[in-house]
Amino acid sequence: MLKPSLHTNTSQTMLNSANYIHLRRLFHLRNLALIGQIVAVIFTLNVLQIDLPIKKISLIFLLFTFFNFFVWLRLKRPRAVTENEIFIHLTVDVLALALLLYFTGGATNPFVMIFLFPLTITVTILPVRYAWLLATITVICYSLLMFYYQPLPIGHSSHGDNGASEYNLHLIGMWMVFILNACLITYYVYGMGNTLRHQQKQLTSAREQSIRDEQLVILGTLAASTAHELGTPLGTMALLVNEIEQELENADAAVLSDLDNLKKQINRCKLSLTDLSASVGASSSLFDSQQQPVCQYLQGIINEIHAVHSNINLSFHCNPDISNSLYTDRTLSLSLINIIDNAIEASPEFVDISVSSPVENSTDFIQIEISDHGPGLSDEALDKIGQQPYSEKELGLGLGLYLAYAAIRRRNGSISQQNCKPEGSKTTIILPLVTI
């Protein structure tokens, strides 16, 4: 069973992802190169009527095809793609091209300029040491092909015609190489631009997450300090309520009921502060994760809310077809309770909670929808909630909802809020399920 990671090395993940994309793009380019080379050989044999060592060239194509087949298998493996691996692939491309050029005219073949393409890729995506190393390999191959190669057997009636024909073929070859290089470079640079834009988007997201994490650390420090400072006033309030209750022992039932309710609220505050103070010394317990059946876990949340809001009309429906489990911890429970409490405050007469799959027959995620019949949210609230502490309540700070957003996102989940027609608002939470 796979447990969702809560902490990842963002930079390394993005680097590995980019290298994987580069390798996949090289795989596709190699396929195109193979097709183009085969077409060029057929054109040379049938149109230009030039004899080529077809068996040797076919063997090179076959070996290159096998190599690309193993690259295809490699792309299916989850192991990270390194810069060394990318460099090895580009070196193989250079050596394969050199071997092919050896049997087709060496440096006299205009397609020798394709040597520049693997070098261009290396300069673009790899550190400079790899670029200089491949440049050295390319120069050595080109230099050797100036002296060691099998000439193209071009036959003509006269020496003059032979020279003119070779020149024309060379011009045609250069034209074809220019078109090929233009297409390949455009394709690769465009793809690389998309990769860079994707990386920039990831970096921006990681930077925003880092800022949110710093804010959470500050809020945690303030919460611990506040818990310590509120302990004494709450204790004093509890003593005063007990004394008032004793003095008004024969008071009206309504007054005694109000005092009892006040005592419950004070005890609830004290219990929350006790939990908060304990978490400062053992914060890891808040994040201890366990697997629980979805409907059973959420029913426990509902029961916990009913214990505090006994007179609330709370509708709860969980799709019985959801059989997977959910990774839960106390922070997730507190987040859900906070969101439902907000809905209850907005609409005490009715709150609806439904649990389903965001996509039909999906076993990877669950969707929790919390709807109320309150006044809804302002446009400003919809923009700011979850991005910073914000509340439209007269005495509210918005910290609870802000922390709830952070806890759900930390679990690789998502949360959004929207207004409903004709009234009310809806909070949609999507959480990953345990996958096998």
C-alpha positions in Angstrom: 0.0 0.0 0.0 1.2 3.4 -0.9 1.0 6.3 1.6 0.9 9.8 0.1 4.1 11.7 0.8 3.6 14.8 2.9 7.1 16.2 2.3 9.0 16.2 -1.0 12.2 17.5 -2.2 10.7 19.9 -4.8 13.9 20.9 -6.6 15.1 17.3 -7.0 11.6 16.2 -8.2 11.4 18.9 -10.8 15.0 18.1 -12.0 14.1 14.4 -12.4 10.9 15.3 -14.1 12.7 17.5 -16.6 15.3 14.9 -17.3 12.6 12.3 -17.9 10.9 14.7 -20.4 14.2 15.3 -22.2 14.8 11.5 -22.5 11.3 10.9 -23.8 11.7 13.7 -26.3 15.1 12.2 -27.4 13.3 8.8 -27.9 10.7 10.4 -30.2 13.4 12.3 -32.1 15.4 9.1 -32.6 12.3 7.5 -34.1 11.9 10.4 -36.5 15.6 10.2 -37.3 15.3 6.5 -38.1 12.4 7.1 -40.4 14.1 10.0 -42.1 17.4 8.0 -42.6 15.5 5.1 -44.1 13.7 7.4 -46.5 17.0 9.1 -47.4 18.6 5.7 -48.2 15.6 4.7 -50.4 15.7 8.0 -52.2 19.5 7.6 -52.8 19.1 4.1 -54.1 16.1 4.6 -56.4 16.1 8.3 -57.4 19.8 9.2 -57.3 20.8 5.7 -58.5 23.8 5.6 -56.1 24.8 2.2 -54.8 25.2 2.0 -51.1 26.4 -0.8 -48.8 22.8 -1.5 -47.9 23.5 -4.6 -45.7 25.9 -2.6 -43.4 23.6 0.4 -43.3 20.6 -1.9 -42.5 22.6 -3.5 -39.7 23.2 0.0 -38.2 19.5 0.8 -38.5 18.6 -2.5 -36.8 21.0 -1.9 -33.9 19.7 1.7 -33.5 16.1 0.4 -33.5 17.0 -2.1 -30.8 18.7 0.6 -28.8 15.6 2.8 -29.0 13.4 -0.2 -28.0 15.4 -0.5 -24.8 15.0 3.3 -24.3 11.2 2.7 -24.5 11.4 0.0 -21.9 13.6 2.4 -19.7 10.9 5.1 -19.9 8.4 2.7 -18.3 10.6 2.3 -15.2 10.1 4.7 -12.3 13.9 5.2 -11.7 15.0 8.8 -11.9 16.7 10.0 -15.1 20.1 11.5 -14.5 22.2 14.0 -16.5 24.8 11.2 -17.1 22.1 9.1 -18.7 21.0 11.9 -21.0 24.7 12.5 -22.0 25.2 8.7 -22.8 22.1 8.8 -25.0 23.4 11.8 -26.9 26.9 10.3 -27.3 25.3 7.1 -28.7 23.5 9.3 -31.2 26.7 10.9 -32.3 28.6 7.6 -32.6 25.7 6.0 -34.6 25.7 9.0 -37.0 29.4 8.8 -37.4 29.2 5.1 -38.2 26.4 5.7 -40.7 28.4 8.5 -42.4 31.5 6.3 -42.6 29.6 4.1 -45.1 28.1 7.0 -47.0 30.9 9.4 -47.9 32.2 10.5 -44.6 32.8 14.3 -44.3 31.9 14.7 -48.0 28.3 13.8 -47.1 26.4 17.0 -46.5 24.4 15.3 -43.7 27.6 15.5 -41.6 26.2 18.8 -40.4 23.7 16.9 -38.3 26.5 16.4 -35.8 25.6 19.9 -34.6 22.1 18.9 -33.5 23.1 16.5 -30.6 25.6 19.2 -29.6 22.9 21.9 -29.6 20.7 19.7 -27.4 23.6 19.1 -25.0 24.4 22.8 -24.7 20.8 23.6 -24.1 19.9 21.0 -21.4 23.1 19.8 -19.7 25.9 21.5 -17.7 28.8 23.0 -19.7 31.2 20.1 -18.9 28.9 17.7 -20.8 28.8 20.2 -23.7 32.6 20.4 -24.0 33.0 16.7 -23.7 30.4 16.0 -26.5 32.0 18.8 -28.6 35.3 17.0 -28.3 33.8 13.6 -29.3 32.0 15.3 -32.2 35.1 17.0 -33.5 37.1 13.8 -33.3 34.4 11.9 -35.3 34.2 14.7 -37.9 38.0 14.8 -38.2 38.3 11.0 -38.6 35.6 11.0 -41.3 37.7 13.4 -43.3 40.3 10.7 -43.8 38.5 7.4 -43.2 35.3 6.7 -45.0 33.9 4.8 -47.9 33.3 7.1 -50.9 29.9 7.3 -52.5 30.1 5.4 -55.9 28.9 8.1 -58.2 29.4 7.1 -61.9 29.3 9.6 -64.8 30.4 9.8 -68.4 33.1 12.4 -68.0 35.2 13.9 -65.4 33.7 17.4 -65.9 30.2 16.0 -65.6 31.2 14.1 -62.6 32.4 17.2 -60.8 29.2 19.2 -61.7 27.0 16.3 -60.6 28.8 16.0 -57.3 28.5 19.7 -56.7 24.7 19.6 -57.5 24.2 16.6 -55.2 26.1 18.4 -52.5 23.9 21.5 -52.9 20.7 19.3 -52.7 22.1 17.6 -49.7 22.9 20.9 -47.9 19.3 22.1 -48.7 17.9 18.9 -47.2 20.1 19.2 -44.1 19.1 22.8 -43.6 15.4 21.9 -43.7 16.0 18.9 -41.4 18.0 20.9 -38.9 15.4 23.7 -39.0 12.5 21.3 -38.2 14.4 19.4 -35.5 15.7 22.5 -33.7 12.2 24.1 -33.9 10.6 21.0 -32.5 13.1 20.5 -29.7 13.5 24.2 -28.7 9.7 24.5 -28.6 9.4 21.4 -26.4 12.2 22.7 -24.2 10.4 26.0 -23.8 7.3 24.2 -22.7 9.4 22.2 -20.2 11.0 25.5 -18.9 7.5 27.1 -18.5 6.3 24.1 -16.6 9.3 24.2 -14.3 8.8 27.9 -13.7 5.2 27.2 -12.8 6.3 24.5 -10.4 8.9 26.8 -8.8 6.3 29.5 -8.4 4.0 27.1 -6.7 6.8 25.8 -4.5 7.7 29.4 -3.5 4.1 30.1 -2.6 4.0 26.9 -0.6 7.2 27.9 1.3 5.6 31.3 2.2 2.5 29.5 3.5 4.6 27.1 5.5 6.5 30.1 7.1 3.1 31.6 8.0 2.0 28.4 9.5 5.1 28.2 11.7 4.4 31.8 12.9 0.8 30.9 13.6 1.8 27.8 15.5 4.2 29.8 17.7 1.5 32.4 18.4 -1.1 29.7 19.1 1.2 28.0 21.7 1.8 31.4 23.4 -1.9 32.3 23.4 -2.8 28.9 24.8 -0.5 29.6 27.8 -1.9 33.1 28.3 -5.6 32.1 28.1 -5.2 29.3 30.7 -5.5 31.5 33.7 -8.5 33.7 32.5 -10.4 30.5 31.6 -9.7 29.0 35.0 -10.9 32.2 36.7 -14.1 32.2 34.6 -14.8 28.6 35.5 -14.5 29.4 39.2 -16.8 32.4 38.9 -19.4 30.4 37.0 -19.4 27.7 39.7 -19.8 30.4 42.4 -22.6 32.1 40.5 -24.3 28.8 40.0 -24.2 28.1 43.8 -25.5 31.6 44.6 -28.4 31.3 42.1 -29.3 27.7 43.1 -33.0 28.7 43.3 -33.0 30.9 40.2 -35.3 30.3 37.1 -34.6 27.3 35.0 -33.7 29.5 32.0 -31.0 31.2 34.0 -29.6 27.9 35.2 -29.7 26.6 31.6 -27.7 29.6 30.4 -25.1 29.0 33.2 -24.9 25.4 32.3 -24.3 26.2 28.7 -21.7 28.8 29.7 -19.9 26.2 31.8 -19.9 23.7 28.8 -18.4 26.4 26.5 -15.7 27.2 29.1 -14.9 23.5 29.5 -14.7 23.2 25.7 -12.3 26.1 25.5 -10.2 24.5 28.3 -10.2 21.2 26.5 -9.1 22.7 23.3 -6.3 24.6 25.0 -5.2 21.5 26.8 -5.0 19.7 23.4 -3.1 22.6 21.9 -0.6 22.8 24.8 0.0 19.0 24.7 0.6 19.2 20.9 3.4 21.7 21.5 5.3 19.0 23.5 4.3 16.1 21.2 3.4 17.7 17.9 4.0 14.5 16.0 0.9 12.9 17.5 -1.2 15.4 15.5 0.2 14.0 12.3 0.2 10.3 13.3 -1.7 8.8 10.3 -3.9 5.8 10.2 -6.1 4.1 7.7 -9.9 4.3 8.3 -12.9 3.4 6.1 -14.2 6.6 4.6 -17.8 6.5 5.8 -16.9 5.2 9.3 -14.3 8.0 9.7 -16.7 10.7 8.6 -19.5 9.4 10.7 -17.2 9.7 13.7 -16.6 13.4 12.7 -20.4 13.9 12.6 -20.9 12.3 16.0 -18.2 14.6 17.4 -20.0 17.6 16.0 -23.4 16.4 17.3 -21.9 16.2 20.8 -21.4 19.9 20.7 -24.3 21.0 18.5 -27.0 18.7 19.6 -29.9 20.7 18.2 -28.5 21.2 14.7 -30.3 19.7 11.7 -27.2 18.0 10.1 -27.8 15.8 7.1 -25.1 13.3 6.3 -25.0 10.9 3.3 -22.0 8.7 2.4 -22.0 6.6 -0.8 -22.0 3.0 0.5 -20.1 2.0 -2.7 -17.0 3.7 -1.4 -15.0 0.8 0.1 -11.5 2.2 0.1 -9.8 3.6 3.2 -8.5 7.1 3.9 -5.3 8.2 5.6 -6.4 10.3 8.5 -4.8 12.2 11.4 -6.0 14.6 14.0 -5.2 17.7 11.9 -7.5 16.4 9.1 -10.3 15.8 11.7 -9.9 19.2 13.2 -9.9 20.8 9.7 -13.2 19.1 8.7 -14.8 20.0 12.1 -13.8 23.6 11.6 -15.3 23.8 8.1 -18.5 22.1 9.2 -18.7 24.4 12.3 -18.4 27.4 9.9 -21.3 26.0 7.9 -23.4 25.5 11.1 -22.7 29.1 12.2 -23.8 30.4 8.7 -26.9 28.2 8.6 -28.0 26.7 12.0 -31.3 25.4 10.6 -29.7 23.1 8.0 -26.3 21.8 6.8 -25.9 19.0 4.3 -22.8 16.8 4.0 -22.5 14.3 1.1 -19.6 12.0 0.3 -19.1 10.6 -3.2 -16.5 9.9 -5.9 -15.5 13.0 -7.9 -15.4 10.8 -11.0 -17.8 7.9 -11.6 -16.3 4.6 -10.4 -13.1 6.3 -9.2 -11.2 4.5 -6.5 -8.4 7.1 -6.1 -10.3 10.0 -4.6 -13.3 11.0 -2.5 -15.3 14.2 -2.7 -16.8 15.8 0.4 -19.4 18.5 -0.2 -20.6 20.6 2.7 -23.6 22.9 1.9 -25.4 25.4 3.9 -28.4 27.8 3.5 -26.6 30.9 4.9 -26.0 34.3 3.2 -23.1 33.0 1.2 -19.6 34.5 0.8 -18.5 37.8 -0.7 -16.3 38.0 -3.7 -13.5 39.3 -1.5 -13.9 36.3 0.8 -13.8 33.8 -2.1 -10.5 35.4 -3.3 -8.8 35.5 0.1 -10.0 32.4 2.0 -7.2 29.8 2.0 -4.6 32.3 0.8 -4.4 34.2 4.0 -6.2 34.4 7.4 -9.6 36.1 6.6 -13.0 36.2 8.2 -16.2 38.2 7.7 -17.3 37.4 11.3 -17.3 40.4 13.6 -14.9 38.7 16.1 -13.4 36.1 13.8 -9.8 35.9 12.7 -10.1 33.3 10.0 -7.2 31.3 11.3 -9.1 28.0 11.6 -10.2 28.0 8.0 -6.7 29.1 6.8 -5.1 26.2 8.7 -7.8 23.8 7.4 -6.9 24.7 3.9 -3.2 24.1 4.7 -3.9 20.7 6.3 -5.9 19.5 3.3 -3.4 20.6 0.8 -0.6 19.0 2.8 -2.4 15.7 2.2 -2.3 16.2 -1.5 -6.0 17.2 -1.4 -7.8 20.2 -2.7 -10.5 22.5 -1.3 -12.7 25.1 -2.9 -15.7 27.3 -1.9 -18.5 28.7 -4.0 -21.8 30.4 -3.6 -25.0 28.5 -4.4 -28.3 29.7 -5.9 -30.6 31.0 -4.6 -28.7 31.1 -1.3 -26.0 29.5 0.8 -22.5 28.3 -0.1 -20.8 25.0 -0.8 -17.4 23.7 0.2 -15.9 21.0 -1.9 -13.0 18.9 -0.6 -11.2 16.2 -2.6 -8.9 13.8 -0.8 -6.8 10.9 -2.1 -7.7 7.4 -1.0 -5.4 4.6 0.0 -4.1 2.9 -3.2 -2.8 -0.6 -3.4 
